């Protein structure tokens, strides 16, 4: 099972909001995921991540998507514990 860290779209029409999730690469964009790591709101340009869990998943081999990789490199990432 290949695991990826990627964006899952949420929100309403013309008001996108994304969850940063760990999911099997074969599951659909808005489908099942293993764990939610954070959120990204492009309208407010706000990123919230559980950085410890991101590090854990990268250590066990999860590959971030291109977009998530760019988001992780940004200096304005807010470290937050994500409620389950």
Secondary structure, 3 states (H helix, E strand, C coil): CCEEEEEEEEEECCEEEEEEEEEECCCCCCCCCCEEEEEEECCCCEEEECHHHHHHHHHCCCEECHHHHHHHHCCCCEECCCCC
